[in-house]
């Protein structure tokens, strides 16, 4: 008795492609998401240090953050910045928080928006 295996390789290949393609895109998307988070973290720290030098919230800090986000390929208009308190003196704590939404899309599975939040705490360097 002989079985006919014709077409079995095609079926196995099709089934594996439907598993491997989403897995490949998931690795790529989450890698990109991690890169964005690291870039946002770096931009947040740079902006926090600059805000500490200036003594708090200033238009220059927001411009620096926008430039840093643009350099890393992120859209600054999709981010929000929170600096508390607005003014600090020598060695007073200053907290800078940046929030963005990153979209990931994995074929055949889902598309979702993931919030990215980074925070940096520094001490004021401006003697008032």
Secondary structure, DSSP 8 states (H G I E B T S, - for coil): -----TTHHHHHHHHHHHHHHHHHHHHHHHHHHHHHHHHHHHHHHHHHHHHHHHTB--HHHHHHHHHHHHHTT--GGGEEEEEESSB--TT-EEEEEEEEEEEEEETTTEEEEEEEEEEEEEE-----
